[in-house]
């Protein structure tokens, strides 16, 4: 277990010593994230009220959620359990004792006039999230993850000119995950958010539904000249899609640079992204911790987590994506990039392992799952659970490539037939379509002799060192065999006959 890191609340502290990234118009972009993940408990964090989505407004808020006189909060053990699981998943320190505080502010959707959260001593401290940006491995450090309750929701009915408050969400358990400002581009920020989304859904602590508000990201964005003082950050609130996340950050970066180039100062603020205009707009001046007047909640004792509880949780957790990725590298000799892509979800990982077991060709299995299969699924907007080709079928297909029965081109034709339901048995499709590669070496040699006799000019050019002429001969030989020859065998025989 890692040692408890010192508390870090200063943005300047968090950015100290970080490497620079790619520049935008001569400015360095600095991004940190705060992500609110709704925990998958059936009841709220301090009451027994339901967390089910879609109920009629104000039907799932209890006296505890309102903090009515005499109503006392009681900690939901399931929420603590999920916080422990997240801490273990990111190699963080789980605090043996953490404290709840009241975060005071006044807003219509906050029925108590304060939010119960954690400030000085969070339950999860430190940790890292690793991911790939292209083929480059990145690491984002986490500052903390703390438990808190959600607020309600303001509903604005523009067509009747009225607003209302739905307090069903009030008291819903959240785990707020805060990063160091380690990201240096919108692409890196989106890659981090996708990896975090994968982790919390993989371990089952959050359903990850961004449209329903289960996974909400706030991006703190600032820019500065390399070597200059840190820029003033603006927080983009409630980004609920990865597409809008990238658009919002890119716009905000451009806007801040334009302001600075025009001689204006950036004011710290909370902003919202409008997907219709593609712009961010200021919502309110950004508060600092002092503005919330945090103080320990007098109704809640310190949250104490025993080492036994942590170790029991560790022992019962399923294989984590980073551990599975390491196993794929060691057991299947896959590149780290492949292993990372194949562990994007449990379903993808299970499918790959099924294909690898059926074919005994893990690298080919990886190539097909990440390549042709993913392309088809993306085209039809399907999850791998709805794949028209089973792992067993794809494994059998890959086996026929590996043993030389069919070429890669023929394999794609077989895959098409499997996908469209034209057939279900790989060998039967190969037979019906006449896709077997030529296995008679004598017959292939005769065809190559005929090709060489009919293309004497190319033969002379090859012997003069022209590589393109050799490729032309390969093409002629494959054409003569109607694509049924093994290309590697054709190359070998041509080289032999040409000396």
C-alpha positions in Angstrom: 0.0 0.0 0.0 1.4 3.4 -1.0 2.0 6.0 1.6 -0.5 8.8 2.1 0.5 11.7 -0.2 0.6 15.2 1.3 -2.7 17.0 0.7 -2.6 19.1 -2.5 -5.1 21.9 -2.9 -3.0 24.4 -4.8 -3.2 24.5 -8.5 0.3 25.9 -8.7 1.6 23.1 -6.5 0.0 20.5 -8.8 1.6 21.9 -11.9 5.1 22.2 -10.5 7.7 20.2 -12.3 5.4 18.9 -15.1 6.9 18.6 -18.6 5.7 20.9 -21.3 3.5 19.5 -24.1 2.8 20.6 -27.7 2.3 24.3 -28.1 -0.8 26.0 -29.6 0.0 29.3 -31.2 3.1 29.5 -29.0 1.1 28.7 -25.8 1.2 25.6 -23.5 -2.2 24.1 -22.7 -2.7 22.8 -19.2 -5.8 20.7 -18.3 -7.0 19.1 -15.1 -10.2 17.1 -14.6 -12.8 16.7 -11.9 -15.2 13.8 -12.7 -18.4 13.1 -10.8 -19.2 9.4 -11.0 -22.6 8.3 -9.7 -22.2 5.2 -7.6 -24.3 2.1 -8.4 -26.1 1.9 -5.0 -29.8 1.4 -4.8 -30.2 4.0 -2.1 -28.7 7.5 -1.5 -25.5 8.1 0.3 -27.1 9.2 3.6 -30.7 8.1 3.4 -32.8 5.1 2.2 -34.4 7.1 -0.7 -34.1 5.4 -4.1 -31.6 6.4 -6.7 -33.6 5.0 -9.6 -33.5 7.2 -12.8 -36.6 8.6 -14.5 -39.0 8.8 -11.6 -41.6 11.6 -11.4 -40.0 14.8 -10.1 -39.7 15.2 -6.3 -40.9 11.6 -5.5 -37.5 10.3 -4.3 -36.3 12.9 -1.8 -36.6 12.1 1.9 -36.5 14.2 5.1 -32.8 13.3 5.4 -32.1 14.7 1.9 -33.8 17.9 2.9 -32.0 18.0 6.4 -35.3 18.6 8.1 -35.1 19.1 11.9 -34.4 15.8 13.6 -33.4 13.9 10.5 -29.8 12.6 10.7 -27.6 11.2 7.9 -26.4 7.6 8.1 -23.5 6.6 5.8 -24.3 4.1 3.0 -21.8 1.2 3.4 -22.2 0.3 -0.3 -20.9 3.8 -1.3 -17.8 3.3 0.9 -17.3 -0.2 -0.6 -17.2 1.3 -4.1 -14.8 4.0 -3.1 -12.4 1.4 -1.8 -12.7 -0.6 -5.1 -11.9 2.5 -7.1 -8.9 3.3 -4.9 -7.5 -0.2 -5.4 -8.1 -0.1 -9.2 -5.9 3.0 -9.5 -3.2 2.0 -7.0 -4.2 4.8 -4.5 -4.0 5.0 -0.8 -7.2 4.2 1.1 -7.4 6.4 4.2 -8.0 4.5 7.4 -9.9 7.5 8.7 -11.5 10.3 6.5 -13.8 13.2 7.4 -17.0 14.6 6.0 -17.5 18.4 5.7 -20.2 20.8 4.9 -19.7 22.7 1.7 -21.8 25.8 2.1 -23.4 27.6 -0.8 -26.9 28.8 -1.8 -28.5 27.6 -5.0 -32.1 26.6 -5.7 -31.4 22.9 -6.3 -29.5 22.5 -3.0 -32.2 21.9 -0.4 -30.0 22.0 2.7 -28.1 25.1 1.8 -24.9 23.0 2.0 -23.5 19.8 0.4 -22.0 17.0 2.5 -18.6 16.3 0.9 -15.0 15.6 1.9 -12.4 18.3 2.0 -9.1 18.0 4.0 -9.1 14.2 4.4 -10.6 12.3 1.4 -11.2 8.6 1.4 -9.0 7.9 -1.7 -5.6 9.7 -2.0 -3.2 9.7 -4.9 -3.2 7.0 -7.6 -2.6 7.0 -11.4 -4.5 6.4 -14.6 -2.5 5.0 -17.5 -3.7 5.0 -21.2 -2.4 5.3 -24.7 -2.7 8.3 -26.9 -2.1 6.8 -30.3 0.8 4.5 -29.6 2.3 6.7 -26.9 1.7 5.7 -23.3 0.5 8.4 -21.0 0.1 8.7 -17.2 -2.2 11.1 -15.4 -1.7 11.4 -11.6 -4.8 11.6 -9.4 -4.9 14.0 -6.4 -7.8 12.4 -4.7 -11.3 10.8 -4.9 -13.8 11.8 -2.3 -17.3 10.8 -1.4 -20.1 13.4 -1.6 -23.8 13.8 -2.2 -25.3 15.2 -5.4 -27.5 18.2 -5.6 -31.0 18.4 -7.2 -31.6 19.6 -10.7 -33.0 22.9 -12.1 -35.5 22.4 -14.9 -36.0 25.4 -17.3 -39.1 25.3 -19.4 -38.4 28.1 -21.9 -41.6 27.6 -23.8 -43.7 28.6 -20.8 -41.1 30.9 -19.2 -40.8 29.0 -16.0 -38.2 27.1 -14.0 -38.7 24.2 -11.6 -36.6 22.1 -9.2 -36.4 18.3 -9.2 -34.8 17.1 -6.0 -34.8 13.4 -6.9 -31.0 13.5 -7.4 -30.4 15.3 -4.1 -28.4 12.9 -1.9 -27.3 10.6 -4.7 -23.9 9.2 -3.9 -21.0 10.5 -6.0 -17.3 9.8 -6.1 -15.5 12.9 -7.3 -12.2 12.1 -8.9 -9.7 14.9 -9.2 -6.5 14.8 -11.3 -3.3 16.7 -11.3 -3.3 19.1 -14.3 -1.1 16.7 -16.3 -2.9 16.8 -19.6 -1.6 19.0 -22.4 -4.2 18.7 -25.2 -7.8 18.1 -25.7 -7.0 14.7 -27.3 -5.1 13.7 -24.2 -7.9 14.9 -22.0 -10.5 12.8 -23.9 -8.2 9.7 -23.9 -7.9 10.1 -20.1 -11.7 10.5 -19.7 -12.4 7.4 -21.8 -9.9 5.4 -19.7 -11.4 6.6 -16.4 -14.9 5.7 -17.8 -13.6 2.2 -18.7 -12.2 1.7 -15.2 -15.3 2.7 -13.2 -17.7 0.7 -15.5 -15.3 -2.3 -15.6 -15.3 -2.6 -11.8 -19.0 -1.9 -11.6 -19.0 1.2 -9.4 -20.7 3.4 -12.0 -23.0 2.6 -15.0 -21.2 5.3 -17.0 -24.3 6.6 -18.6 -23.3 10.1 -19.6 -26.7 11.2 -21.0 -28.3 10.4 -17.6 -25.6 12.3 -15.7 -23.9 9.2 -14.2 -20.5 10.3 -15.5 -20.0 14.1 -15.6 -16.7 15.7 -16.3 -15.5 19.2 -15.5 -12.3 20.4 -17.3 -10.0 23.1 -15.8 -8.3 24.8 -18.7 -5.5 27.4 -18.7 -2.8 28.5 -21.1 0.6 30.1 -20.7 3.7 30.9 -22.5 6.4 28.3 -21.9 8.4 29.2 -18.8 5.9 31.9 -17.8 3.8 32.1 -14.6 0.8 29.8 -14.5 -2.3 31.0 -16.4 -5.7 31.6 -14.8 -7.9 28.6 -15.3 -11.5 28.4 -16.3 -13.7 25.4 -15.4 -15.9 23.9 -18.1 -18.8 22.3 -16.3 -20.8 19.1 -16.9 -19.3 17.8 -20.1 -21.5 14.8 -20.9 -20.0 13.4 -24.1 -16.5 12.8 -25.3 -17.2 14.6 -28.6 -18.4 17.7 -26.8 -15.5 17.5 -24.4 -12.9 17.8 -27.1 -14.9 20.6 -28.9 -15.3 22.6 -25.6 -11.6 22.4 -24.6 -10.5 23.3 -28.1 -12.8 26.3 -28.2 -11.8 27.4 -24.7 -8.1 27.2 -25.5 -8.5 29.3 -28.7 -10.7 31.8 -26.8 -8.1 32.2 -24.0 -5.3 32.7 -26.4 -7.2 35.3 -28.4 -8.0 37.2 -25.1 -4.3 37.2 -24.1 -3.1 38.2 -27.5 -5.6 41.1 -27.5 -4.1 42.3 -24.1 -7.0 41.1 -21.9 -6.6 39.3 -18.6 -8.3 35.9 -18.1 -10.8 36.0 -15.2 -11.2 32.8 -13.2 -14.7 31.5 -14.0 -17.1 28.6 -14.4 -18.2 28.2 -18.0 -20.7 26.0 -19.9 -20.3 24.6 -23.4 -23.1 25.1 -25.9 -23.0 22.3 -28.5 -25.3 24.2 -30.8 -22.9 27.1 -31.2 -19.7 25.2 -30.4 -18.8 27.9 -27.8 -18.2 28.2 -24.1 -19.9 31.0 -22.1 -19.3 32.3 -18.6 -21.8 31.0 -16.0 -20.4 32.6 -12.8 -17.2 33.7 -11.2 -15.3 30.6 -10.0 -15.3 30.0 -6.3 -12.3 29.0 -4.2 -12.4 26.7 -1.3 -12.6 29.6 1.2 -15.8 30.8 -0.4 -17.5 27.5 0.6 -16.7 27.9 4.3 -16.0 24.2 4.8 -16.3 22.8 8.3 -16.6 19.2 9.6 -20.1 17.9 9.5 -21.3 17.6 13.2 -23.8 14.9 12.4 -21.3 12.5 10.8 -18.4 10.8 12.7 -15.1 10.1 10.9 -15.3 7.3 8.3 -13.1 4.5 9.6 -12.0 1.8 7.1 -10.1 -1.2 8.5 -7.2 -2.8 6.7 -9.1 -6.1 6.8 -11.9 -4.5 4.8 -9.5 -3.2 2.2 -7.7 -6.5 1.8 -11.0 -8.5 1.7 -12.1 -6.2 -1.1 -8.8 -6.6 -2.9 -9.1 -10.4 -2.8 -12.7 -10.4 -4.1 -12.2 -7.9 -7.0 -12.2 -9.3 -10.5 -9.0 -9.0 -12.7 -8.5 -5.3 -13.3 -8.0 -4.0 -16.9 -4.4 -2.9 -16.3 -3.6 -6.4 -14.7 -5.3 -8.1 -17.6 -3.4 -6.0 -20.1 -0.1 -7.0 -18.5 -1.2 -10.7 -18.7 -2.0 -10.3 -22.4 1.5 -9.0 -22.9 3.2 -11.8 -20.9 1.0 -14.7 -21.9 0.2 -13.9 -25.5 3.3 -11.9 -26.4 1.2 -9.0 -27.5 2.5 -5.4 -27.8 1.4 -3.1 -25.0 -0.8 -1.1 -27.4 -2.7 -4.2 -28.5 -3.2 -5.3 -24.9 -4.5 -1.8 -24.0 -7.0 -1.8 -26.8 -8.3 -5.3 -26.1 -9.0 -4.5 -22.5 -11.3 -1.6 -23.2 -14.1 -3.6 -21.9 -14.7 -7.0 -20.3 -16.7 -8.1 -23.4 -13.9 -7.2 -25.8 -11.3 -9.0 -23.6 -13.4 -12.1 -23.3 -14.1 -12.2 -27.1 -10.4 -11.9 -27.8 -9.5 -14.7 -25.4 -12.1 -16.9 -27.1 -10.6 -16.2 -30.5 -7.0 -16.8 -29.3 -8.0 -20.1 -27.7 -9.9 -21.3 -30.8 -7.0 -20.3 -33.2 -3.9 -20.6 -31.0 -2.8 -17.5 -32.9 -3.0 -14.6 -30.4 -1.4 -11.9 -32.6 -3.5 -12.7 -35.6 -6.5 -12.8 -33.2 -5.6 -9.4 -31.9 -5.2 -8.0 -35.5 -8.6 -9.3 -36.6 -10.5 -8.2 -33.4 -8.9 -4.7 -33.5 -9.2 -4.5 -37.3 -11.9 -6.1 -39.4 -14.2 -7.0 -36.6 -14.0 -3.5 -35.0 -14.6 -1.8 -38.3 -17.8 -3.8 -38.9 -19.1 -3.2 -35.4 -18.4 0.6 -35.7 -20.1 0.7 -39.1 -23.2 -0.8 -37.7 -22.9 0.9 -34.3 -22.9 -2.4 -32.5 -21.2 -3.6 -29.3 -19.1 -6.7 -29.5 -21.8 -8.6 -27.6 -24.0 -8.3 -30.8 -21.2 -9.4 -33.2 -22.6 -11.5 -36.1 -19.4 -13.6 -36.0 -18.7 -15.6 -32.9 -15.3 -15.9 -31.2 -15.3 -19.6 -32.2 -16.0 -18.8 -35.8 -13.3 -16.1 -36.1 -10.9 -18.4 -34.3 -11.6 -21.1 -36.9 -11.1 -18.6 -39.7 -7.8 -17.5 -38.4 -6.7 -21.1 -38.1 -7.3 -21.6 -41.8 -5.1 -18.5 -42.5 -2.3 -19.8 -40.3 -2.3 -23.3 -41.8 -2.2 -21.9 -45.3 -5.7 -23.2 -46.4 -6.7 -19.7 -47.4 -5.1 -16.3 -48.1 -5.8 -13.1 -46.3 -8.0 -11.9 -49.2 -10.0 -15.1 -49.2 -10.3 -14.8 -45.4 -12.1 -11.5 -45.8 -14.6 -13.1 -48.2 -15.2 -15.9 -45.6 -15.7 -13.2 -42.9 -18.2 -11.4 -45.2 -20.2 -14.6 -45.6 -20.2 -15.3 -41.8 -21.2 -11.7 -41.0 -24.1 -11.6 -43.5 -25.3 -15.1 -42.5 -24.6 -16.6 -45.8 -23.0 -19.5 -44.0 -22.0 -20.5 -40.4 -19.2 -23.0 -40.9 -15.8 -21.7 -42.0 -14.7 -24.8 -43.9 -18.0 -25.2 -45.7 -17.8 -21.6 -46.9 -14.3 -22.1 -48.1 -15.3 -25.2 -50.0 -18.5 -23.7 -51.5 -16.7 -20.6 -52.7 -13.6 -22.4 -54.0 -11.3 -20.3 -51.9 -8.6 -22.9 -51.0 -5.1 -22.0 -51.8 -3.2 -24.1 -54.3 -1.4 -26.9 -52.5 0.0 -28.6 -55.6 3.6 -27.2 -55.9 4.0 -28.9 -59.3 1.0 -27.2 -60.7 2.1 -23.8 -59.3 5.6 -24.2 -60.8 4.1 -24.8 -64.2 1.9 -21.7 -63.9 5.0 -19.6 -62.9 7.0 -21.0 -65.8 4.2 -19.9 -68.2 4.2 -16.4 -66.6 7.9 -16.1 -66.9 7.8 -17.2 -70.6 5.0 -14.7 -71.3 6.8 -11.8 -69.6 10.4 -11.9 -70.8 10.8 -8.1 -70.6 9.9 -8.1 -66.9 12.3 -11.0 -66.3 15.1 -9.0 -67.9 14.3 -6.0 -65.8 14.2 -8.1 -62.6 17.6 -9.5 -63.4 18.8 -5.9 -63.9 17.6 -5.0 -60.3 14.2 -3.6 -60.9 12.0 -4.5 -57.9 8.8 -3.1 -59.5 9.2 -5.6 -62.3 9.4 -8.4 -59.7 6.2 -7.2 -58.1 4.6 -7.2 -61.6 5.5 -10.9 -62.0 4.0 -11.7 -58.6 0.8 -10.0 -59.7 0.7 -11.9 -63.0 1.2 -15.2 -61.1 -1.6 -14.5 -58.6 -3.9 -13.5 -61.5 -3.1 -16.7 -63.3 -4.0 -18.7 -60.2 -7.2 -16.6 -59.7 -5.8 -15.6 -56.3 -5.6 -19.1 -55.0 -1.8 -19.3 -54.7 -0.1 -18.6 -51.5 1.7 -15.3 -52.1 4.7 -16.2 -50.0 5.1 -19.4 -52.0 4.8 -17.5 -55.3 7.5 -15.1 -54.1 9.8 -18.0 -53.1 9.4 -19.9 -56.4 9.9 -16.8 -58.5 13.1 -15.9 -56.6 14.3 -19.4 -57.1 13.6 -19.5 -60.8 15.0 -16.0 -61.4 18.2 -16.9 -59.5 
